[in-house]
Amino acid sequence: WELNALDYHPGHQGIYLQLGGPLSALQLLATEIKATFPDTTEHDSEIWDAIRELTLFPENHSIVKVPLTPKAIPTLEKSLSNTTSHYSVGGNLALLATSDPDSLPKALASHDLQGMPIQGSSPLWLGKRTSFAIHAAVKSSLDPLNRFPALS
């Protein structure tokens, strides 16, 4: 067996594990997990569908994805207001949904984080923006006539 996904959703107060492997091994592993953690519940694909389709967030909210490290989660979570959060990829990606997207840039910048909106209307980059020389090199290579705006 192998761990396919490890997610955390503070609002649901749950950690989600997606396991892959032979069915016989998974059934034994599920039995062992339930014996060790009695409050464990099994979900088929509904939670993973909701994460993939972003339906676990309130409608009409802007959604921003933010790369981070698991260590940053507790302090980021404390600084967010009016935001529903979900942490994926073992705590290395935050999905933040908010009805007030103007509040996110300051919160992200205060943690030296940068986000990119995937739903809603916001600037392309939110939070701390770092510019690297490679950005200018790629831009000049792909857009020598400078028809498109800068990446930063």
Disulfide bonds with the S-S distance in Angstrom:
none
